[in-house]
Amino acid sequence: MKQILHIFIKDTRRFWPEILISLAITAFYVWACPNQWPSFYQSRNQLLSQMAGLLGTLVLISWCVLITRVIHADKLVGDTQFWLTRPYDWKKLLAAKLLFLAVFLSLPLFIAQNIILAEMGFHPQSYLTGLLFNLLLTTTITVLPIVVLATVTSSLVRMALAVLGILAGVVLWNVSYLFLSQHLGGNLFINGPSPIGNHLCYALELAAVGAAILLQYKLRRVWLTWSVLIAFYLLSGAVALIAPDRFLIDSSYPISTNQLGAPILLSYNSNPIANGMTMMRMNSMVPIDIQLETSGIPNGSVVELDRVKAEVKASDGSTWTSGWQSADRRKIFPGKGSYNGDFSMPLNVFNKFKSMPLSLHLTYAITQAQAGKVTTIPLPLRDFSIPGVGVCRLQDGSTSTVAQVACISPVRKLPLTYIKTRWPDNSCPDSLPLSDPGMDANAWLEQYPAGIGIAPLVQSNGIFYFYGSSDYSTNDKKNNNTCAFRYLNLFAPITFTQYSEVRRTQTSVTIENYRLPQLLISGKQYTVSN
């Protein structure tokens, strides 16, 4: 322990300027951070908002410089370092470096996040578990990779070159993945987010950086450490390409065997409205649009169709089966309704089956959620708190067709939440009677995952779309004005209904004598019409 403290004090005394600069940048970020989420009744300070974004980047840069300087103080590259002549034990040296990072990086970050939560109206002690988990993610995903790169480089310049090389590799990988997913996505890859794959990649990264740091401190073999890092990069890339979720759908969404069956019934609408769809020909996949009718959803429930798999059988006996693809994840309420079910088919398969009557079997992986806590309040101008959701506020939309409610939740993903309020029949603010009954305005709060970050907040928007006028404007006949924006009916009741997941299962629908839509390819465009 004495040697650990000796190294820690030596590094603290030597790198106090870097420490002060990092702490100062973090303090300025905490001061500017709340301006990224202005209230409805506050004017947005663009300068401070932009400064907060810039300071967030500078915090990461200061971390990178401080970590590199501290690790390079006792270099692990080569065999002529001065510290090797001292009786340093590699385990104690590593412990001293980790103690330094915990005191001057992790602890200030934890304090900064507590201050930010308090400034935004939350009680930090109520979210201690979430803050510690956020700190763990930030350390393992951001700090430890920088530590690894510092252990295999000998100077700040080489460290910068290594970072640039990694960024170039990430860009190259994203371009390659986009190319492959566009041309082979219907058969090889699952479209949409891959939660299981993301968790596996995180576990692989944690194991890789941990092993690399231990190997470099114990053996000081740069080539071996780089081999571990490259192996991780290739393995995580394979996991992202394969997307294990597509092979685990049947276990994640088990087929219902009880008498109740699936919580939704699907049937084919044989008389769909004739329509056409034109899109850029970005890949070899053809979008197939299917009009379905929905029914059978239990009262108080909502159903979301997460994935779709198509099986095609032609009259000549030939078949084709797609992989699991992302579906239109629209929430469906009880009662009879319609659903625009679509999937993608490779162009060569489409050309093979386009002139044949088909038996089309669609299987959907679905999630059922049940309504739970309901909170109804008058729609206020100021910030308002919704238990279980967070702090919410009104925001103007960017166009005349949108208004929205934005909610901020600390260090966690917002629950699935449905918002209902009223559009006024006359929405000009200066002439709006509070007694105007208006019409329903509905929205879902977007569910963003709670990720890593300096600011421990997740913002989700509930966007209200207005459909009822060709030009999306409203006329004030009394004052002979035309309103440029449609506003929500202030002081009308607004209801937040929180849903919790009940189960996941599968349901299917079979369409006989189905014929594929007409397809016209013109240059780089697809035109698909029923």
Backbone torsions as a table, in degrees:
resi	resn	phi	psi	omega
1	MET	NA	-36.3	179.9
2	LYS	-61.5	-40.4	-180.0
3	GLN	-69.0	-37.2	177.9
4	ILE	-60.8	-47.1	179.6
5	LEU	-66.4	-35.1	177.9
6	HIS	-61.2	-46.9	179.5
7	ILE	-66.1	-40.3	180.0
8	PHE	-61.6	-46.8	-179.6
9	ILE	-65.8	-40.0	178.1
10	LYS	-59.6	-44.8	179.1
11	ASP	-67.9	-38.5	179.6
12	THR	-64.0	-43.4	179.7
13	ARG	-66.6	-35.9	-176.7
14	ARG	-77.8	-36.2	-172.2
15	PHE	-112.0	30.7	178.6
16	TRP	-62.7	-32.2	176.3
17	PRO	-63.3	-44.0	178.9
18	GLU	-63.5	-37.3	179.0
19	ILE	-63.8	-47.1	-178.8
20	LEU	-63.3	-40.1	179.6
21	ILE	-64.0	-44.8	179.2
22	SER	-62.2	-43.5	179.5
23	LEU	-66.5	-37.7	-180.0
24	ALA	-65.5	-43.2	178.5
25	ILE	-62.9	-41.6	178.0
26	THR	-62.5	-41.6	179.6
27	ALA	-64.3	-42.5	177.8
28	PHE	-64.4	-36.3	177.6
29	TYR	-64.2	-43.4	178.2
30	VAL	-59.7	-38.9	179.6
31	TRP	-66.7	-39.8	-175.4
32	ALA	-88.5	-17.7	-171.1
33	CYS	-56.6	-45.9	-177.4
34	PRO	-58.6	-20.3	-179.8
35	ASN	-72.0	-7.9	175.3
36	GLN	-77.3	-15.1	-179.7
37	TRP	-129.2	71.8	-178.3
38	PRO	-71.5	151.2	176.6
39	SER	-76.6	166.7	179.3
40	PHE	-61.2	-37.6	-175.4
41	TYR	-89.2	3.8	178.5
42	GLN	-110.9	140.0	174.8
43	SER	-76.0	137.6	-177.5
44	ARG	-73.6	122.6	176.9
45	ASN	-84.5	96.1	-174.9
46	GLN	-60.5	-37.1	-177.9
47	LEU	-64.1	-48.1	-179.6
48	LEU	-69.0	-33.7	177.9
49	SER	-64.8	-46.0	177.5
50	GLN	-66.3	-35.9	178.4
51	MET	-64.0	-37.7	178.8
52	ALA	-62.9	-42.8	177.5
53	GLY	-63.2	-41.5	178.3
54	LEU	-65.5	-42.5	-179.5
55	LEU	-65.4	-34.0	175.9
56	GLY	-60.6	-39.9	176.8
57	THR	-68.3	-40.4	179.9
58	LEU	-65.5	-32.2	176.6
59	VAL	-60.3	-45.9	179.3
60	LEU	-63.9	-39.9	178.3
61	ILE	-64.3	-41.8	179.5
62	SER	-64.4	-36.8	175.2
63	TRP	-60.8	-46.3	-177.6
64	CYS	-60.4	-43.9	-179.7
65	VAL	-66.3	-45.4	-178.2
66	LEU	-64.1	-44.8	179.1
67	ILE	-61.3	-45.8	-178.6
68	THR	-61.8	-44.6	-179.2
69	ARG	-63.0	-41.7	-177.2
70	VAL	-69.8	-44.0	179.8
71	ILE	-66.5	-40.2	-178.8
72	HIS	-73.3	-13.0	176.2
73	ALA	-61.7	-29.6	174.7
74	ASP	-129.8	78.7	-170.7
75	LYS	-60.5	148.9	178.5
76	LEU	-109.6	-0.8	179.7
77	VAL	-97.7	127.9	-179.1
78	GLY	90.8	-175.6	-177.8
79	ASP	-136.5	21.8	179.7
80	THR	-115.9	18.0	-178.6
81	GLN	-69.5	146.7	-178.5
82	PHE	-64.2	-34.9	-174.6
83	TRP	-67.9	-19.6	-179.8
84	LEU	-68.0	-23.3	179.1
85	THR	-79.7	-10.8	177.6
86	ARG	-93.0	158.6	180.0
87	PRO	-78.4	57.5	178.7
88	TYR	-84.9	129.3	171.1
89	ASP	-89.4	132.0	-173.6
90	TRP	-62.0	-32.4	179.8
91	LYS	-67.3	-39.1	179.0
92	LYS	-72.6	-35.4	176.3
93	LEU	-62.2	-46.2	178.3
94	LEU	-62.4	-42.9	-179.9
95	ALA	-62.2	-38.4	179.0
96	ALA	-64.9	-41.3	179.1
97	LYS	-66.0	-41.6	178.8
98	LEU	-66.5	-36.6	176.0
99	LEU	-62.9	-41.8	178.0
100	PHE	-59.3	-46.3	-179.0
101	LEU	-67.4	-35.4	179.2
102	ALA	-66.2	-39.8	-176.1
103	VAL	-76.3	-40.3	-171.3
104	PHE	-106.0	-3.3	174.5
105	LEU	-122.1	-59.5	-174.3
106	SER	-67.4	-45.2	-179.1
107	LEU	-63.8	-48.0	175.9
108	PRO	-59.8	-37.3	177.9
109	LEU	-63.3	-43.8	179.8
110	PHE	-62.1	-43.7	178.3
111	ILE	-64.3	-42.4	179.9
112	ALA	-61.2	-41.6	-180.0
113	GLN	-66.2	-36.9	175.6
114	ASN	-63.1	-41.4	179.9
115	ILE	-66.5	-41.1	-179.9
116	ILE	-63.0	-43.4	178.1
117	LEU	-60.9	-43.1	180.0
118	ALA	-64.1	-39.8	179.1
119	GLU	-64.4	-30.3	-178.9
120	MET	-89.6	5.1	174.2
121	GLY	94.7	12.7	178.8
122	PHE	-103.8	157.9	176.5
123	HIS	-97.0	107.7	-174.1
124	PRO	-56.4	-34.2	-177.9
125	GLN	-64.8	-20.7	178.6
126	SER	-78.2	-11.9	-175.3
127	TYR	-125.4	30.0	-176.2
128	LEU	-60.9	-42.8	179.9
129	THR	-61.5	-44.7	179.3
130	GLY	-65.0	-38.4	178.3
131	LEU	-64.7	-42.3	178.9
132	LEU	-66.4	-37.1	177.9
133	PHE	-68.1	-39.6	176.2
134	ASN	-61.9	-40.1	178.1
135	LEU	-64.0	-39.2	177.9
136	LEU	-63.3	-45.4	179.4
137	LEU	-63.3	-44.8	-179.4
138	THR	-61.1	-40.1	-179.4
139	THR	-67.0	-46.7	-174.7
140	THR	-76.4	-31.3	-175.8
141	ILE	-92.9	-28.7	-176.0
142	THR	-109.9	-51.7	-171.7
143	VAL	-74.6	-50.5	-175.3
144	LEU	-62.2	-40.3	175.0
145	PRO	-59.2	-36.1	176.5
146	ILE	-66.3	-38.7	177.5
147	VAL	-60.7	-43.9	179.8
148	VAL	-59.6	-47.6	-179.7
149	LEU	-62.9	-35.7	178.7
150	ALA	-67.1	-32.2	-178.9
151	THR	-72.9	-21.5	-177.4
152	VAL	-106.4	9.7	176.0
153	THR	-122.6	159.3	-175.1
154	SER	-111.5	-6.6	-179.7
155	SER	-154.3	166.6	179.9
156	LEU	-65.0	-34.5	178.4
157	VAL	-65.3	-45.9	178.4
158	ARG	-65.2	-33.2	176.1
159	MET	-63.5	-44.4	178.7
160	ALA	-62.7	-41.3	177.7
161	LEU	-63.7	-38.7	178.0
162	ALA	-64.3	-41.8	178.7
163	VAL	-63.2	-43.6	178.2
164	LEU	-62.7	-39.3	177.3
165	GLY	-63.4	-41.4	177.7
166	ILE	-63.3	-44.5	179.5
167	LEU	-62.0	-40.8	177.4
168	ALA	-62.8	-39.8	177.4
169	GLY	-63.9	-39.5	178.4
170	VAL	-64.2	-43.4	177.9
171	VAL	-61.7	-45.0	179.4
172	LEU	-61.8	-40.9	179.5
173	TRP	-64.3	-44.3	-179.4
174	ASN	-62.6	-40.2	178.0
175	VAL	-64.4	-43.3	179.6
176	SER	-64.5	-42.2	179.9
177	TYR	-64.2	-41.9	178.7
178	LEU	-61.6	-43.5	179.9
179	PHE	-62.2	-47.5	-177.7
180	LEU	-67.4	-41.7	-178.0
181	SER	-67.5	-31.8	178.4
182	GLN	-71.2	-35.8	-175.3
183	HIS	-94.2	-22.2	-178.3
184	LEU	-125.8	7.6	-172.0
185	GLY	-58.9	-32.9	-176.8
186	GLY	-72.1	-19.6	-174.9
187	ASN	-113.4	-36.7	-174.0
188	LEU	-100.0	-39.4	-167.9
189	PHE	-110.7	154.0	171.4
190	ILE	-89.3	132.2	-179.3
191	ASN	-85.2	141.8	-179.7
192	GLY	98.4	-178.3	-176.5
193	PRO	-65.6	151.5	-178.1
194	SER	-124.0	85.2	-175.5
195	PRO	-58.2	-44.9	-178.6
196	ILE	-64.8	-43.9	177.4
197	GLY	-60.6	-39.3	178.4
198	ASN	-64.2	-40.7	178.6
199	HIS	-65.7	-39.4	178.2
200	LEU	-65.5	-41.8	178.5
201	CYS	-62.6	-39.3	178.1
202	TYR	-63.7	-44.4	178.8
203	ALA	-63.5	-40.0	178.0
204	LEU	-64.3	-41.1	179.3
205	GLU	-63.9	-44.7	179.9
206	LEU	-60.1	-43.6	179.3
207	ALA	-66.8	-40.2	-177.1
208	ALA	-67.2	-48.3	-177.9
209	VAL	-67.8	-37.1	177.4
210	GLY	-62.9	-46.7	179.9
211	ALA	-65.0	-40.4	-178.4
212	ALA	-64.3	-43.0	-179.7
213	ILE	-64.9	-44.6	-180.0
214	LEU	-63.2	-43.8	-179.8
215	LEU	-62.8	-42.8	-176.5
216	GLN	-69.2	-39.3	179.1
217	TYR	-71.3	-34.0	-178.2
218	LYS	-81.6	-45.3	-172.0
219	LEU	-106.0	-25.9	-176.6
220	ARG	55.9	47.0	177.0
221	ARG	-111.6	98.8	-174.1
222	VAL	-61.3	-42.0	-178.0
223	TRP	-62.5	-35.2	179.7
224	LEU	-69.4	-41.5	178.6
225	THR	-64.1	-44.1	177.7
226	TRP	-63.2	-35.0	178.3
227	SER	-62.7	-41.4	178.0
228	VAL	-63.5	-43.4	-179.1
229	LEU	-65.7	-42.5	179.4
230	ILE	-66.4	-38.8	178.0
231	ALA	-62.9	-41.3	176.5
232	PHE	-61.9	-43.7	-179.2
233	TYR	-59.6	-45.5	-179.9
234	LEU	-67.5	-41.1	-178.3
235	LEU	-68.2	-42.0	177.9
236	SER	-66.4	-33.8	175.0
237	GLY	-63.9	-40.6	177.5
238	ALA	-64.0	-39.2	178.3
239	VAL	-63.8	-42.1	179.5
240	ALA	-65.4	-36.8	179.3
241	LEU	-70.5	-45.2	-176.7
242	ILE	-71.6	-35.0	-177.9
243	ALA	52.3	82.8	-175.0
244	PRO	-55.0	-19.9	-179.4
245	ASP	-55.4	-38.1	-174.7
246	ARG	-66.9	-24.5	177.9
247	PHE	-89.1	-10.3	-176.7
248	LEU	-113.8	11.6	-179.6
249	ILE	-59.1	-43.3	-176.4
250	ASP	-63.4	-32.0	177.5
251	SER	-83.0	-33.5	178.4
252	SER	-75.8	-31.0	178.7
253	TYR	-124.0	76.0	-176.2
254	PRO	-66.2	143.2	177.2
255	ILE	-67.7	131.9	-176.2
256	SER	-68.5	132.9	178.2
257	THR	-115.6	-2.2	179.6
258	ASN	-85.3	175.1	-174.8
259	GLN	-71.2	-23.5	-178.6
260	LEU	-71.6	-29.6	-179.4
261	GLY	69.4	-160.8	-178.6
262	ALA	-72.1	150.4	-177.7
263	PRO	-80.9	15.5	178.0
264	ILE	-153.6	142.1	176.6
265	LEU	-110.3	133.0	180.0
266	LEU	-115.8	139.6	175.8
267	SER	-141.1	152.6	-175.8
268	TYR	-83.7	134.1	174.4
269	ASN	-89.0	102.2	-175.1
270	SER	-75.5	-8.7	179.3
271	ASN	-123.5	62.0	-179.1
272	PRO	-70.0	156.1	175.5
273	ILE	-68.1	130.4	-179.5
274	ALA	-62.1	128.5	178.6
275	ASN	-149.6	168.6	178.6
276	GLY	-136.1	156.4	-178.8
277	MET	-140.5	125.9	178.6
278	THR	-117.1	131.7	179.7
279	MET	-146.0	162.0	177.8
280	MET	-67.4	138.9	178.8
281	ARG	-83.0	86.9	-176.4
282	MET	-86.8	-20.4	-176.4
283	ASN	-155.3	-169.1	-176.6
284	SER	-94.6	14.9	-178.8
285	MET	-98.9	136.7	-179.9
286	VAL	-106.0	125.3	178.6
287	PRO	-76.8	130.5	178.1
288	ILE	-112.4	121.0	-176.8
289	ASP	-100.2	127.5	-179.6
290	ILE	-123.0	125.7	177.9
291	GLN	-91.7	118.8	-177.6
292	LEU	-119.1	152.2	172.3
293	GLU	-103.1	141.8	-178.1
294	THR	-117.9	147.4	177.7
295	SER	-165.7	175.1	173.0
296	GLY	81.8	6.8	-179.8
297	ILE	-76.4	129.3	-179.3
298	PRO	-61.9	149.6	177.9
299	ASN	-61.4	140.5	-179.8
300	GLY	83.4	-0.1	-179.3
301	SER	-109.3	163.5	171.0
302	VAL	-138.2	143.2	-176.7
303	VAL	-120.9	136.1	177.3
304	GLU	-121.4	128.5	178.3
305	LEU	-90.4	110.3	-171.7
306	ASP	-88.4	-45.9	-174.9
307	ARG	-134.9	157.8	178.4
308	VAL	-138.9	142.9	174.8
309	LYS	-132.0	131.7	-177.1
310	ALA	-110.0	137.3	174.7
311	GLU	-125.0	125.0	-175.8
312	VAL	-117.4	133.7	175.5
313	LYS	-132.3	123.4	-177.8
314	ALA	-92.3	168.0	-178.6
315	SER	-65.9	-23.2	179.1
316	ASP	-87.5	5.8	177.3
317	GLY	92.6	-8.4	179.1
318	SER	-73.9	147.7	-175.9
319	THR	-133.8	162.4	172.7
320	TRP	-152.0	137.1	178.8
321	THR	-128.7	129.4	179.2
322	SER	-83.7	166.0	167.2
323	GLY	-80.4	176.1	175.5
324	TRP	-69.0	129.9	-179.9
325	GLN	-122.0	158.7	176.5
326	SER	-69.9	142.3	179.7
327	ALA	-106.3	171.5	173.8
328	ASP	-71.3	103.3	-170.1
329	ARG	-82.7	50.7	176.2
330	ARG	-80.9	139.8	178.3
331	LYS	-79.2	133.9	-175.8
332	ILE	-115.4	128.4	-177.7
333	PHE	-93.8	167.5	175.7
334	PRO	-60.3	158.9	-176.9
335	GLY	98.6	169.7	179.9
336	LYS	-76.1	137.1	179.9
337	GLY	-155.0	-171.8	-179.5
338	SER	-125.8	155.2	-179.2
339	TYR	-143.3	133.2	179.8
340	ASN	-92.8	90.0	-179.4
341	GLY	-87.8	129.2	-179.9
342	ASP	-139.7	157.4	174.5
343	PHE	-147.7	171.7	-178.2
344	SER	-115.2	144.4	-178.0
345	MET	-130.3	134.5	177.3
346	PRO	-57.8	146.1	-175.7
347	LEU	-59.9	-39.8	-179.1
348	ASN	-67.0	-34.9	176.1
349	VAL	-69.5	-41.6	178.1
350	PHE	-58.0	-46.7	-179.9
351	ASN	-63.2	-30.3	179.7
352	LYS	-70.1	-38.1	-172.8
353	PHE	-104.0	-2.8	-168.5
354	LYS	-65.0	-23.9	-177.9
355	SER	-104.1	9.0	-175.8
356	MET	-111.1	146.7	167.9
357	PRO	-72.1	136.1	-171.7
358	LEU	-122.7	155.6	165.6
359	SER	-104.2	111.0	-174.7
360	LEU	-106.8	121.0	179.4
361	HIS	-115.4	116.5	-179.5
362	LEU	-106.8	127.6	176.7
363	THR	-114.7	128.8	-178.0
364	TYR	-114.1	134.2	168.8
365	ALA	-90.4	120.9	-169.9
366	ILE	-125.5	155.8	175.5
367	THR	-121.7	129.7	176.3
368	GLN	-105.0	131.3	177.8
369	ALA	-123.3	147.1	-177.5
370	GLN	-112.9	137.2	179.3
371	ALA	-64.3	137.9	179.7
372	GLY	-125.1	-115.6	-174.6
373	LYS	-67.2	133.5	179.9
374	VAL	-120.0	128.7	178.5
375	THR	-124.4	124.9	179.4
376	THR	-123.9	127.0	178.5
377	ILE	-140.0	160.0	170.9
378	PRO	-66.0	140.2	-177.7
379	LEU	-69.1	110.2	-174.7
380	PRO	-96.7	168.0	174.6
381	LEU	-82.2	-34.7	-175.7
382	ARG	-88.3	172.0	177.1
383	ASP	-58.4	145.2	177.6
384	PHE	-139.3	149.0	-175.5
385	SER	-103.5	133.6	175.8
386	ILE	-115.3	114.4	-178.9
387	PRO	-56.2	132.4	179.9
388	GLY	86.0	-12.2	-179.5
389	VAL	-111.4	-62.6	-179.1
390	GLY	147.8	-157.2	177.2
391	VAL	-95.3	126.6	-176.1
392	CYS	-118.0	160.9	-178.9
393	ARG	-157.8	158.0	175.5
394	LEU	-81.7	147.3	174.3
395	GLN	-141.3	142.1	174.2
396	ASP	-71.5	145.6	174.5
397	GLY	-78.9	166.4	-178.5
398	SER	-83.9	-13.9	177.8
399	THR	-131.8	175.3	-178.6
400	SER	-76.1	-2.2	-176.6
401	THR	-102.9	-0.8	-169.7
402	VAL	-133.7	138.7	163.5
403	ALA	-135.5	159.0	-173.0
404	GLN	-151.4	158.0	171.5
405	VAL	-113.6	126.2	179.5
406	ALA	-108.1	133.3	179.2
407	CYS	-121.9	140.5	179.5
408	ILE	-115.2	127.4	179.7
409	SER	-119.7	138.8	-179.0
410	PRO	-84.8	126.9	169.0
411	VAL	46.5	32.2	176.4
412	ARG	-160.3	158.4	176.5
413	LYS	-73.8	134.4	178.4
414	LEU	-65.1	144.0	175.5
415	PRO	-67.3	158.1	175.7
416	LEU	-61.0	116.2	-170.9
417	THR	-133.3	130.9	179.2
418	TYR	-106.8	132.3	-177.6
419	ILE	-114.6	136.0	178.2
420	LYS	-137.0	130.0	175.4
421	THR	-147.7	-150.3	-175.2
422	ARG	-132.3	138.9	163.1
423	TRP	-85.9	135.9	172.6
424	PRO	-76.7	150.3	174.4
425	ASP	-67.0	-32.0	177.4
426	ASN	-121.8	110.2	-170.3
427	SER	-104.6	12.9	176.3
428	CYS	-71.4	120.8	-171.9
429	PRO	-57.8	-36.9	-174.7
430	ASP	-72.9	-19.2	-175.5
431	SER	-124.0	19.4	-175.2
432	LEU	-81.1	114.3	174.3
433	PRO	-76.3	136.2	-178.4
434	LEU	-67.1	-18.3	-179.4
435	SER	-87.2	-0.4	-179.7
436	ASP	-59.9	115.7	-176.2
437	PRO	-69.0	-34.8	176.1
438	GLY	67.5	-156.9	-178.0
439	MET	-136.4	161.5	-175.8
440	ASP	-63.5	140.6	172.0
441	ALA	-126.9	121.6	-173.9
442	ASN	-123.8	150.4	178.0
443	ALA	-162.0	157.2	171.9
444	TRP	-111.0	139.1	172.3
445	LEU	-71.6	127.1	177.5
446	GLU	-62.8	141.0	-178.0
447	GLN	-104.7	94.1	175.3
448	TYR	-90.8	138.0	178.1
449	PRO	-67.9	147.2	176.7
450	ALA	-77.2	105.1	-175.7
451	GLY	-102.4	-169.9	178.7
452	ILE	-80.3	162.3	177.9
453	GLY	161.9	160.2	178.6
454	ILE	-71.0	-43.8	176.2
455	ALA	-84.8	119.3	-174.1
456	PRO	-84.6	50.2	-175.3
457	LEU	-129.1	147.5	175.3
458	VAL	-123.4	123.6	179.2
459	GLN	-105.5	133.7	177.5
460	SER	-128.8	144.2	-178.1
461	ASN	-113.1	136.1	169.3
462	GLY	-104.4	109.7	-172.0
463	ILE	-100.3	125.7	179.9
464	PHE	-99.7	117.5	177.3
465	TYR	-98.8	137.9	179.4
466	PHE	-108.0	123.3	176.1
467	TYR	-121.5	111.5	-179.6
468	GLY	177.3	3.7	-179.4
469	SER	-149.9	139.0	-176.3
470	SER	-65.5	-30.6	-179.3
471	ASP	-109.3	6.6	175.6
472	TYR	56.4	28.8	173.1
473	SER	-118.9	166.8	-178.6
474	THR	-126.3	145.9	-177.5
475	ASN	-102.9	133.2	174.4
476	ASP	-101.4	94.4	-174.1
477	LYS	-66.8	-31.2	-177.0
478	LYS	-63.4	-45.7	-177.7
479	ASN	-103.1	4.7	178.0
480	ASN	56.9	46.8	179.7
481	ASN	-119.3	157.9	171.2
482	THR	-116.8	120.1	-178.0
483	CYS	-80.1	135.8	179.5
484	ALA	-79.1	-24.0	-177.1
485	PHE	-126.6	150.4	171.9
486	ARG	-101.4	119.5	-176.3
487	TYR	-101.1	152.9	172.4
488	LEU	-67.8	155.8	-178.0
489	ASN	-78.0	96.3	-177.1
490	LEU	-59.7	139.6	179.9
491	PHE	73.6	0.3	169.8
492	ALA	-74.2	154.0	179.9
493	PRO	-62.4	138.0	172.8
494	ILE	-122.2	131.6	-172.9
495	THR	-116.5	129.6	174.9
496	PHE	-109.1	117.0	177.7
497	THR	-111.8	118.7	-179.1
498	GLN	-94.2	134.7	-178.7
499	TYR	-112.5	146.4	175.6
500	SER	-123.4	143.3	-177.2
501	GLU	-66.4	133.4	179.3
502	VAL	-100.0	-50.6	179.9
503	ARG	-164.5	165.2	172.9
504	ARG	-121.9	140.1	-179.7
505	THR	-157.3	-168.4	179.2
506	GLN	-127.6	151.7	172.4
507	THR	-142.7	162.2	-175.2
508	SER	-147.0	164.9	175.7
509	VAL	-145.6	139.9	179.4
510	THR	-115.0	133.0	-179.3
511	ILE	-119.4	116.7	179.4
512	GLU	-92.1	151.7	178.3
513	ASN	54.8	39.6	179.1
514	TYR	-85.9	141.1	176.5
515	ARG	-120.7	137.2	-179.2
516	LEU	-65.2	151.4	179.4
517	PRO	-68.3	168.1	177.2
518	GLN	-77.4	142.5	-178.4
519	LEU	-127.7	129.6	175.7
520	LEU	-121.8	123.9	178.1
521	ILE	-106.7	120.2	-179.7
522	SER	-130.2	104.0	-178.5
523	GLY	62.3	-116.3	-179.0
524	LYS	-105.2	27.3	-179.0
525	GLN	-127.2	144.1	168.4
526	TYR	-103.4	138.3	168.6
527	THR	-126.0	113.6	-178.8
528	VAL	-110.8	129.1	-177.8
529	SER	-138.6	142.9	178.1
530	ASN	-78.1	NA	NA
